[in-house]
Each structure stands twice: as structure tokens, then as C-alpha cells.
Amino acid sequence: MKLYALIGEKLGHSLSCEIHNYIFQKLSLNANYCLMPILKENIPNTISSLKTLGYSGINITIPYKESITPYLDEISKEAKAIGSVNTVKFTGNKAIGFNTDYFGFGAMVERAGVTIEGKKILILGSGGAAKALIAYIIDNKAKSVTVAARNPEKAGALKVLFPFLEIIPYDAIDAIKGDLLINATPIGMYPNIDGSPADKNILSNFSACADIVYNPLETKFLKTAKSCGCKTINGLYMLIGQALKAQEIFQETSIDKNIGEEIYDYLKIRF
């Protein structure tokens, strides 16, 4: 049996086991996926330990997407560009890192029929979640990408990875009009469902709004955007899309998009 796991600090609400084990069932694979909470001080030994235990691959979530990288043998092009890893494949005696959040975001907007090329895009939030989005948006030839940060000086580190990025303070976003507004913050996530990172005046300046939060499925941010006539995109398919890409890397095969739709229908009733 092939073994896979999600490593992170707090994994109690993760849907990863359900998603990956569903994929295994659909592909008729003799494999199992589990949750593996890891303490920060154990990160240096995690990769070597999992190699010894015979794991075929792992996914990484908060807060270890950056701290895991020094212990890998190779890192993919998109993971280098983003500066973090969320997927590791063990092959031979090597541990190779990838970032499938990049592909998950791409799958989410593609599924929604939203194109990136030539568009003006504003991202709310400058944390780790924003990096994969920025990389995908730049690679797909957006006209412009702007990041709104609570602390623009701290967010300046993003300029090292993405020199052409514009970073602005939150109090400047009401002056921006564009094509796509993305919430890359945890604001509005369960149980704090009454929060929203932007009000109606800001949302009405965009034709489409996306939220990487998936619980609840329709956040207050998206409800308000819908009332403004915006096209809305929830974050659930980004979660599914990054998992599908991880399994394509692990299994070295393409996976039918219909499996993603089945998983989406299966999970959406949970929220």
C-alpha cells in the first residue's frame, strides 16, 4: 500500500483525507492518506523520517510551507517562484517539492470561466496564501496585479519575488476599479462568518470577486459581491484543484476533471 499524508500544525478541520482517499477509490489505487500533525521542532527530521517509513508523498499546510524547503533535494519552477512548497514527492532517495496551490487557483478561475490575461486584478492580503495567486496571475499575463496589505512595509518582501507587483495600503483600495477582486485573507472564515475584507462600495468596482475561503461556501464577502451584480467564485474548487494536481504529480498521470466535480458535489453539502 502506498502511504500519503498531510503535515501541518493544526489539522482538525482538514478535508484532505476525504478528498485524496476519494481520488484513490476512483483510480482503484491501493493507497491511504492520513493527517499528521507535526511540532515545529520536529520539522528538520520530518522528511528523512517519512523516507524511512516508506511514504510516497506528502502535502504541507500552515505553517510549514516555507520552513520545509531547506530539507528538500529539489524544488519545482513554480515553487521556487512562489517561495513555498505544499506538495512533496518521494522518488528514489529524493524529496522533490512542488506548489499545487498555484494550479488549484488556476483550476478554480478556469472552472468559473474567468480569464486572467489582460485583466486588472486586486488581491486583498499579502500572506503566504497570496503568493501562489500572484505567481499564477503574472504567468497568465494579467494587465496589472495589485496587492492590498495591512502593513505595506512588511509586504515589501513580496517585491523580491515579484518585482513588478504594486503594493498599497488597505485604505487606498476604494480608489481602484478592476476586473477581478480576490480575498486572500482568512476574514469571513468559519466561525467568524460575519466578517468581510471589503464593503459594497469597493466590491461594486469589480466585475468578478473570488474568495479562497471555502467554509462557509458563500462568505459575506461573496454575498455582498453578488448583491452588487458581480460574478462570484468560492474557494472550494481551489482546495480540490490543488489536491488533484498533487495526485497527478504523485501518480504521474492526468486525472479526469469529472472526478473534481464529483468531489465538489460531495463536499459542498457539508457547508
C-alpha positions in Angstrom: 0.0 0.0 0.0 1.2 3.5 -0.9 1.2 6.0 2.0 0.5 9.7 1.8 -0.2 12.4 4.5 -0.9 16.0 5.2 1.6 17.6 7.6 0.8 20.8 9.5 0.3 22.2 12.9 -3.5 22.1 13.4 -5.3 19.7 11.1 -8.6 19.1 13.0 -10.9 20.7 10.3 -8.9 19.4 7.2 -10.9 17.8 4.3 -7.7 16.4 2.8 -8.2 12.8 3.8 -11.7 12.8 2.3 -10.5 14.3 -1.0 -7.4 12.2 -1.5 -8.9 8.9 -0.4 -11.9 9.6 -2.8 -9.4 10.0 -5.6 -7.7 6.7 -4.6 -11.0 5.0 -4.7 -11.9 6.4 -8.2 -8.5 5.4 -9.5 -8.6 2.0 -7.9 -5.3 2.6 -6.1 -4.1 0.7 -3.1 -3.2 3.8 -1.1 -4.1 5.6 2.1 -4.0 9.3 3.1 -3.8 10.4 6.7 -3.4 13.6 8.8 -0.1 14.0 10.5 0.2 16.9 13.0 3.9 17.9 13.4 5.5 20.1 16.0 7.8 22.9 14.7 10.9 21.4 16.4 10.3 18.1 14.5 10.3 19.7 11.0 14.1 19.2 10.4 13.7 15.4 10.8 10.3 15.0 9.1 11.5 14.4 5.5 14.1 11.9 6.4 11.7 10.1 8.8 9.0 9.8 6.1 11.5 8.5 3.6 12.5 5.8 6.1 8.8 4.9 6.8 8.3 4.4 3.0 5.9 7.3 2.3 5.3 8.1 -1.4 4.3 11.7 -0.9 3.0 14.4 1.4 1.2 17.7 1.4 2.2 20.6 3.6 -0.1 23.2 5.1 0.2 26.1 7.5 2.7 27.0 9.0 5.3 24.8 7.3 5.1 25.6 3.6 8.3 27.7 3.7 10.2 26.0 6.6 10.1 22.6 4.9 12.1 23.8 1.8 15.7 23.6 3.2 15.2 19.8 3.7 14.2 19.0 0.1 16.5 17.8 -2.6 14.8 19.6 -5.5 12.1 22.3 -5.9 10.0 22.8 -8.9 10.0 26.0 -11.0 6.6 27.3 -9.7 7.5 26.5 -6.1 10.8 28.5 -6.4 8.9 31.4 -7.9 6.3 31.4 -5.1 8.8 30.7 -2.3 6.8 27.9 -0.7 6.0 24.2 -1.1 2.8 22.4 -0.4 3.5 19.0 -2.1 6.5 16.7 -1.7 7.0 13.6 -3.9 9.5 10.9 -2.7 11.1 9.3 -5.7 14.2 7.1 -5.3 16.1 8.7 -2.4 15.0 12.2 -3.3 12.3 14.5 -1.9 11.0 16.9 -4.6 8.9 19.9 -3.7 6.0 21.5 -5.7 3.4 24.1 -5.2 0.0 22.9 -6.3 -1.9 25.9 -4.8 -0.7 27.6 -8.0 -2.6 25.1 -10.1 -5.5 24.9 -7.7 -6.2 28.6 -8.1 -5.9 28.2 -11.9 -8.4 25.4 -11.8 -10.8 27.5 -9.7 -10.9 30.5 -12.0 -10.9 28.4 -15.2 -13.9 26.4 -13.9 -15.7 29.7 -13.2 -15.0 30.9 -16.8 -12.9 33.8 -15.6 -9.8 34.7 -17.7 -6.7 36.3 -16.3 -5.0 37.6 -19.4 -5.3 41.3 -19.9 -7.3 41.8 -16.7 -6.8 44.3 -13.8 -6.7 42.3 -10.6 -6.6 43.3 -6.9 -5.7 40.8 -4.2 -6.6 41.5 -0.6 -4.0 40.1 1.7 -0.2 39.7 1.4 0.4 36.5 3.4 1.5 33.1 2.2 -1.8 32.3 0.5 -1.4 35.3 -1.8 2.0 34.2 -3.2 0.6 31.3 -5.4 -2.2 33.5 -6.7 0.3 36.3 -7.6 2.6 33.9 -9.5 -0.3 32.4 -11.4 -1.8 35.8 -12.3 1.6 37.1 -13.5 2.3 33.9 -15.5 -1.1 34.2 -17.2 -0.4 37.8 -18.4 -2.7 39.9 -16.3 -2.7 43.6 -17.3 -1.9 44.5 -13.7 -1.9 42.9 -10.3 -2.1 45.0 -7.1 -1.9 43.7 -3.5 -3.6 45.5 -0.6 -1.7 44.9 2.6 -2.4 45.8 6.3 1.3 46.5 6.6 2.8 47.5 3.2 6.3 47.7 4.6 6.2 44.1 5.8 4.6 43.1 2.5 7.5 44.6 0.7 9.2 41.2 0.8 6.8 40.2 -2.0 8.6 42.7 -4.2 11.7 40.5 -4.1 9.7 37.6 -5.6 7.6 39.7 -7.8 9.4 43.0 -8.8 6.5 44.4 -10.9 3.9 44.0 -8.2 2.2 47.1 -6.8 1.6 47.1 -3.1 -0.9 49.5 -1.5 -2.4 50.0 2.0 -5.9 48.9 2.7 -7.2 52.4 2.9 -6.3 53.0 -0.7 -8.4 50.2 -2.2 -11.6 52.2 -2.6 -10.0 54.2 -5.4 -9.3 51.1 -7.5 -11.5 49.8 -10.3 -10.8 46.5 -12.0 -11.9 43.1 -13.4 -11.3 40.7 -10.5 -11.1 41.2 -6.7 -9.7 38.3 -4.7 -9.9 37.8 -0.9 -6.7 36.0 0.1 -7.2 36.7 3.8 -9.0 34.4 6.3 -11.6 37.1 7.0 -15.1 35.6 6.8 -13.9 32.1 7.5 -15.9 29.9 9.9 -16.6 30.5 12.8 -16.2 34.3 12.2 -18.6 34.4 9.3 -19.8 38.0 9.8 -16.5 39.4 8.7 -15.7 40.7 5.2 -12.5 42.3 3.9 -14.3 44.8 1.7 -17.7 46.6 1.7 -20.2 47.2 -1.0 -18.6 50.4 -2.3 -15.4 48.6 -3.0 -16.9 45.4 -4.4 -19.1 47.3 -6.9 -15.9 48.5 -8.6 -15.2 45.0 -9.9 -17.0 42.7 -12.4 -15.9 39.4 -10.6 -15.0 38.6 -7.0 -13.3 35.4 -5.7 -12.7 34.1 -2.2 -10.1 31.5 -1.3 -12.1 30.8 1.9 -14.4 27.7 1.4 -16.1 27.5 4.8 -18.7 28.9 4.5 -19.2 28.2 0.8 -20.7 31.6 0.3 -18.9 34.1 2.6 -20.3 37.5 3.5 -17.7 38.9 1.0 -19.3 36.8 -1.8 -22.9 37.5 -0.7 -22.2 41.3 -0.9 -20.4 40.9 -4.2 -23.4 39.1 -5.6 -25.8 41.8 -4.5 -23.6 44.2 -6.5 -24.0 42.2 -9.6 -20.6 40.7 -9.5 -19.8 37.2 -10.8 -18.6 35.2 -7.7 -16.2 32.3 -7.2 -16.0 30.4 -3.9 -12.8 28.8 -2.7 -13.8 25.1 -2.5 -12.6 24.2 -6.0 -9.1 25.7 -5.3 -8.8 23.2 -2.4 -10.0 20.4 -4.7 -7.8 21.5 -7.7 -4.6 21.6 -5.7 -5.3 18.1 -4.4 -6.0 16.8 -7.9 -2.7 18.3 -9.1 -0.8 16.8 -6.2 -2.2 13.4 -7.1 -1.3 13.9 -10.8 2.3 14.5 -9.6 2.3 11.6 -7.2 0.8 9.1 -9.7 2.4 10.6 -12.8 -0.9 10.6 -14.7 -3.7 13.0 -15.6 -6.9 12.9 -13.7 -10.3 13.3 -15.2 -11.9 16.7 -14.3 -15.2 14.9 -13.7 -13.6 13.5 -10.5 -13.1 17.0 -9.3 -16.8 17.8 -10.0 -17.8 14.7 -8.1 -15.7 15.7 -5.1 -17.1 19.3 -5.2 -20.7 18.0 -5.2 -19.8 15.6 -2.4 -18.2 18.3 -0.2 -20.5 21.3 -0.8 -23.3 19.9 1.1 -21.1 20.0 4.2 -21.2 23.8 4.4 
